[in-house]
């Protein structure tokens, strides 16, 4: 587990790595290709059991990003169960899961029943969301990663879709270092549309200094 430069979290925890999707903007795949000695399976979905106990060694309450180098959707239920057991055993931390396929990832046996109160189930928004994303509202803690944040996309439909999931936290950031189109007005429109929902704008955002709310 590593201290992270991702502004919205304290640590990244990667008992899983890899993804079968091929997003052009994926930083994780690029990192894996740069360090083949670390990512010995490349970017194939992989479980690293030697990392599973890492959060238990951190005593200070922390915000932990789970699987920053992969997508949990590609992992078997056995692996997800092992991760959730650690989450439940370390209530001092808050754990933030993230997937591009929330309806496939979270509506599986490991997430049935009682989910640890310190687990936040996250979904990525880029080009679109599944029509039944509203079903996420049944989970106690849901968050949205709006990355890459793009001004060229009409905001109205995206905002309406995200709202149906009732996220308790929204994190947004432009793609780096390739984003040349930014707009304070567009960012303000998004802020105003979500009202009192806590938001965190990364350093790439023009209004980052004004929107830096974290959740536990």
C-alpha positions in Angstrom: 0.0 0.0 0.0 1.4 3.4 -0.9 0.9 7.0 0.1 -0.6 8.7 -3.0 -0.4 11.9 -4.9 -4.1 11.6 -5.8 -5.3 14.6 -3.9 -8.6 13.1 -2.9 -7.1 10.1 -1.0 -4.4 9.3 1.5 -3.4 5.8 0.2 -3.8 3.5 -2.8 -4.3 -0.2 -2.0 -3.8 -2.6 -4.9 -4.5 -6.2 -4.0 -5.9 -6.3 -7.5 -4.5 -4.9 -10.7 -5.3 -5.0 -14.4 -8.3 -4.4 -16.6 -9.6 -5.9 -19.9 -11.0 -2.6 -21.1 -8.9 -0.4 -23.4 -9.5 3.2 -22.5 -7.2 5.6 -24.4 -6.8 7.8 -21.4 -6.0 5.0 -18.9 -3.0 6.1 -16.7 -2.9 2.7 -15.0 -2.2 0.7 -18.2 0.6 3.1 -19.1 2.2 2.7 -15.7 2.0 -1.1 -15.9 3.7 -1.1 -19.3 6.5 1.1 -17.9 7.2 -1.2 -15.0 7.1 -4.8 -16.2 9.2 -6.0 -13.3 6.4 -4.9 -10.9 3.4 -5.8 -13.1 4.6 -9.3 -14.1 1.3 -10.1 -15.7 1.2 -6.9 -17.6 -2.3 -5.4 -17.4 -4.1 -8.7 -17.2 -6.6 -8.8 -14.2 -4.5 -10.1 -11.3 -5.0 -10.8 -7.6 -2.0 -10.2 -5.3 -2.7 -12.1 -2.0 0.5 -10.8 -0.4 -1.0 -7.3 -0.4 -4.3 -8.1 1.2 -3.3 -7.4 4.8 -1.6 -4.0 4.1 -4.4 -1.7 5.5 -4.3 -3.4 8.9 -0.8 -2.0 9.4 -2.1 1.6 9.1 -3.5 2.8 12.4 -4.3 6.5 11.5 -7.8 6.8 9.9 -7.2 7.2 6.2 -9.1 7.5 2.9 -8.0 4.5 0.8 -8.5 4.1 -2.9 -9.0 0.4 -3.6 -7.7 -0.9 -6.9 -6.3 2.3 -8.4 -4.4 0.1 -10.9 -7.3 -2.0 -12.1 -11.0 -2.6 -12.1 -12.7 -4.9 -9.6 -15.3 -6.0 -12.1 -12.8 -8.5 -13.5 -12.1 -10.2 -10.2 -13.8 -13.4 -9.0 -16.2 -13.3 -6.0 -13.6 -15.0 -3.8 -11.2 -12.1 -4.2 -13.9 -9.4 -3.6 -14.9 -11.3 -0.5 -11.4 -11.3 0.8 -11.1 -7.5 0.2 -14.4 -6.7 1.9 -13.3 -8.7 5.0 -10.3 -6.4 5.4 -12.6 -3.4 4.9 -14.9 -4.6 7.7 -11.9 -5.5 10.0 -10.5 -1.9 9.7 -13.4 0.4 10.4 -11.0 3.4 11.1 -10.4 3.7 7.4 -12.8 4.7 4.5 -12.4 2.6 1.4 -13.3 3.9 -2.1 -14.0 1.3 -4.8 -14.2 2.4 -8.4 -15.4 0.7 -11.6 -16.5 1.6 -15.1 -19.1 -1.1 -14.9 -21.1 -0.6 -11.6 -24.1 -2.7 -12.6 -21.8 -5.7 -13.2 -19.5 -5.1 -10.3 -21.8 -4.3 -7.4 -24.8 -6.5 -8.2 -22.9 -9.7 -7.4 -23.0 -12.0 -4.3 -20.1 -10.2 -2.4 -22.1 -7.0 -2.3 -25.4 -8.6 -1.3 -26.6 -8.2 2.2 -24.8 -5.9 4.6 -21.9 -3.9 3.1 -19.3 -2.4 5.5 -20.3 1.1 6.5 -16.8 2.3 5.6 -17.1 1.2 2.0 -17.9 3.7 -0.7 -18.9 2.2 -4.1 -17.8 4.4 -6.9 -18.6 4.6 -10.6 -16.7 6.4 -13.4 -18.5 8.8 -15.7 -17.0 9.6 -19.1 -19.1 9.1 -22.2 -22.2 7.5 -20.7 -23.8 5.6 -17.9 -26.1 2.5 -17.9 -29.8 3.3 -18.0 -30.3 1.5 -14.6 -27.6 3.4 -12.8 -30.4 4.6 -10.5 -30.3 1.3 -8.7 -27.1 2.4 -7.0 -29.2 4.6 -4.7 -30.0 1.5 -2.7 -26.4 1.4 -1.4 -25.5 3.5 1.7 -22.4 5.1 0.3 -22.0 5.9 -3.4 -19.5 8.2 -5.2 -18.9 9.4 -8.7 -15.6 9.9 -10.5 -16.2 12.4 -13.4 -12.9 11.9 -15.2 -11.9 12.9 -17.6 -14.0 16.0 -17.2 -14.7 17.5 -20.6 -16.3 20.8 -21.4 -17.3 19.7 -24.9 -19.9 17.2 -23.5 -23.4 18.7 -22.8 -23.8 18.8 -19.0 -27.5 18.5 -18.6 -28.0 14.8 -19.5 -24.9 13.7 -17.7 -25.9 15.6 -14.5 -29.4 14.1 -14.6 -28.1 10.6 -15.0 -25.5 10.9 -12.2 -28.2 12.4 -9.9 -30.3 9.3 -10.2 -27.6 7.3 -8.4 -27.7 9.7 -5.5 -23.9 10.0 -5.0 -22.7 11.2 -1.7 -19.5 12.5 -3.2 -18.3 13.6 -6.6 -14.7 13.9 -7.7 -13.8 15.7 -11.0 -10.7 16.3 -13.0 -9.6 17.2 -16.5 -7.4 14.7 -18.4 -3.8 15.5 -18.0 -1.7 16.7 -19.7 -3.8 16.7 -22.8 -6.8 18.9 -22.0 -6.6 22.3 -23.7 -10.3 23.2 -23.3 -11.3 24.3 -19.8 -14.1 26.5 -18.6 -14.8 28.1 -15.2 -18.4 28.7 -16.3 -18.9 25.0 -17.1 -17.4 24.0 -13.8 -19.6 26.4 -12.0 -22.7 25.0 -13.8 -21.8 21.5 -12.6 -21.3 22.8 -9.0 -24.6 24.6 -9.0 -26.5 21.7 -10.5 -25.5 19.3 -7.7 -26.4 21.7 -4.9 -25.2 20.5 -1.5 -23.6 17.2 -2.7 -20.0 17.3 -1.5 -17.6 17.7 -4.4 -13.8 17.6 -4.9 -12.2 19.3 -7.8 -8.7 18.1 -8.6 -5.8 20.5 -9.2 -6.5 20.3 -13.0 -9.8 22.1 -12.5 -9.9 25.9 -12.7 -12.0 26.2 -9.6 -10.0 23.6 -7.6 -9.2 25.9 -4.8 -13.0 26.5 -4.1 -14.2 22.9 -4.2 -12.1 20.5 -2.0 -14.6 18.7 0.2 -13.6 15.2 1.3 -15.8 12.6 2.9 -15.4 9.8 5.3 
